[in-house]
Amino acid sequence: MSTLPRTSAVLLALSLVVGLPGCDFSAEKEASRRAGEQPKKTIDKVTTDVNKAMQQGGQDSERLKEDQK
């Protein structure tokens, strides 16, 4: 009777060892990849906003020069 729990434990361990490599961790990999890309997206957005503001500032500057003439 004492071998039954030991046998069950061995079978459970073997099933875990055999079953884990078959698991698909792509959801975790995808979430990790998205989290890693977030700083780049933020930098790109800020760069775009700054460029737009600089263009707008340049247009305003040109208008002021024309108004002063």
Distance bins in CASP14 RR format, pairs under 12 A and 6 or more apart:
PFRMAT RR
TARGET T0000
AUTHOR 0000-0000-0000
RMODE 2
METHOD distances of the structure
MODEL  1
1 7 0 0 0 0 0 1 0 0 0 0 0
2 8 0 0 0 0 0 1 0 0 0 0 0
2 9 0 0 0 0 0 1 0 0 0 0 0
3 9 0 0 0 0 0 1 0 0 0 0 0
3 10 0 0 0 0 1 0 0 0 0 0 0
3 11 0 0 0 0 0 1 0 0 0 0 0
4 10 0 0 0 0 0 1 0 0 0 0 0
4 11 0 0 0 0 0 1 0 0 0 0 0
5 11 0 0 0 0 0 1 0 0 0 0 0
5 12 0 0 0 0 0 1 0 0 0 0 0
6 12 0 0 0 0 0 1 0 0 0 0 0
6 13 0 0 0 0 0 1 0 0 0 0 0
7 13 0 0 0 0 0 1 0 0 0 0 0
7 14 0 0 0 0 0 1 0 0 0 0 0
8 14 0 0 0 0 0 1 0 0 0 0 0
8 15 0 0 0 0 0 1 0 0 0 0 0
9 15 0 0 0 0 0 1 0 0 0 0 0
9 16 0 0 0 0 0 1 0 0 0 0 0
10 16 0 0 0 0 0 1 0 0 0 0 0
10 17 0 0 0 0 0 1 0 0 0 0 0
11 17 0 0 0 0 0 1 0 0 0 0 0
11 18 0 0 0 0 0 1 0 0 0 0 0
12 18 0 0 0 0 0 1 0 0 0 0 0
12 19 0 0 0 0 0 1 0 0 0 0 0
13 19 0 0 0 0 0 1 0 0 0 0 0
13 20 0 0 0 0 0 1 0 0 0 0 0
14 20 0 0 0 0 0 1 0 0 0 0 0
15 21 0 0 0 0 0 1 0 0 0 0 0
15 22 0 0 0 0 0 1 0 0 0 0 0
16 22 0 0 0 0 0 1 0 0 0 0 0
16 23 0 0 0 0 0 1 0 0 0 0 0
17 23 0 0 0 0 0 1 0 0 0 0 0
23 29 0 0 0 0 0 1 0 0 0 0 0
24 30 0 0 0 0 0 1 0 0 0 0 0
25 31 0 0 0 0 0 1 0 0 0 0 0
25 32 0 0 0 0 1 0 0 0 0 0 0
26 32 0 0 0 0 0 1 0 0 0 0 0
26 33 0 0 0 0 0 1 0 0 0 0 0
27 33 0 0 0 0 0 1 0 0 0 0 0
27 34 0 0 0 0 0 1 0 0 0 0 0
28 34 0 0 0 0 0 1 0 0 0 0 0
28 35 0 0 0 0 0 1 0 0 0 0 0
29 35 0 0 0 0 0 1 0 0 0 0 0
29 36 0 0 0 0 0 1 0 0 0 0 0
30 36 0 0 0 0 0 1 0 0 0 0 0
30 37 0 0 0 0 0 1 0 0 0 0 0
31 37 0 0 0 0 0 1 0 0 0 0 0
31 38 0 0 0 0 0 1 0 0 0 0 0
32 38 0 0 0 0 0 1 0 0 0 0 0
33 40 0 0 0 0 0 1 0 0 0 0 0
34 40 0 0 0 0 0 1 0 0 0 0 0
34 41 0 0 0 0 1 0 0 0 0 0 0
35 41 0 0 0 0 0 1 0 0 0 0 0
36 42 0 0 0 0 0 1 0 0 0 0 0
36 43 0 0 0 0 0 1 0 0 0 0 0
37 43 0 0 0 0 0 1 0 0 0 0 0
37 44 0 0 0 0 1 0 0 0 0 0 0
38 44 0 0 0 0 0 1 0 0 0 0 0
38 45 0 0 0 0 0 1 0 0 0 0 0
39 45 0 0 0 0 0 1 0 0 0 0 0
39 46 0 0 0 0 0 1 0 0 0 0 0
40 46 0 0 0 0 0 1 0 0 0 0 0
40 47 0 0 0 0 0 1 0 0 0 0 0
41 47 0 0 0 0 0 1 0 0 0 0 0
41 48 0 0 0 0 0 1 0 0 0 0 0
42 48 0 0 0 0 0 1 0 0 0 0 0
42 49 0 0 0 0 0 1 0 0 0 0 0
43 49 0 0 0 0 0 1 0 0 0 0 0
43 50 0 0 0 0 0 1 0 0 0 0 0
44 50 0 0 0 0 0 1 0 0 0 0 0
44 51 0 0 0 0 0 1 0 0 0 0 0
45 51 0 0 0 0 0 1 0 0 0 0 0
45 52 0 0 0 0 0 1 0 0 0 0 0
46 52 0 0 0 0 0 1 0 0 0 0 0
46 53 0 0 0 0 0 1 0 0 0 0 0
47 53 0 0 0 0 0 1 0 0 0 0 0
47 54 0 0 0 0 0 1 0 0 0 0 0
48 54 0 0 0 0 0 1 0 0 0 0 0
48 55 0 0 0 0 0 1 0 0 0 0 0
49 55 0 0 0 0 0 1 0 0 0 0 0
49 56 0 0 0 0 0 1 0 0 0 0 0
50 56 0 0 0 0 0 1 0 0 0 0 0
50 57 0 0 0 0 0 1 0 0 0 0 0
51 57 0 0 0 0 0 1 0 0 0 0 0
51 58 0 0 0 0 0 1 0 0 0 0 0
52 58 0 0 0 0 0 1 0 0 0 0 0
52 59 0 0 0 0 0 1 0 0 0 0 0
53 59 0 0 0 0 0 1 0 0 0 0 0
53 60 0 0 0 0 0 1 0 0 0 0 0
54 60 0 0 0 0 0 1 0 0 0 0 0
54 61 0 0 0 0 0 1 0 0 0 0 0
55 61 0 0 0 0 0 1 0 0 0 0 0
55 62 0 0 0 0 0 1 0 0 0 0 0
56 62 0 0 0 0 0 1 0 0 0 0 0
56 63 0 0 0 0 0 1 0 0 0 0 0
57 63 0 0 0 0 1 0 0 0 0 0 0
57 64 0 0 0 0 1 0 0 0 0 0 0
58 64 0 0 0 0 1 0 0 0 0 0 0
58 65 0 0 0 0 1 0 0 0 0 0 0
59 65 0 0 0 0 0 1 0 0 0 0 0
59 66 0 0 0 0 0 1 0 0 0 0 0
60 66 0 0 0 0 0 1 0 0 0 0 0
60 67 0 0 0 0 0 1 0 0 0 0 0
61 67 0 0 0 0 0 1 0 0 0 0 0
61 68 0 0 0 0 0 1 0 0 0 0 0
62 68 0 0 0 0 0 1 0 0 0 0 0
62 69 0 0 0 0 0 1 0 0 0 0 0
63 69 0 0 0 0 0 1 0 0 0 0 0
END
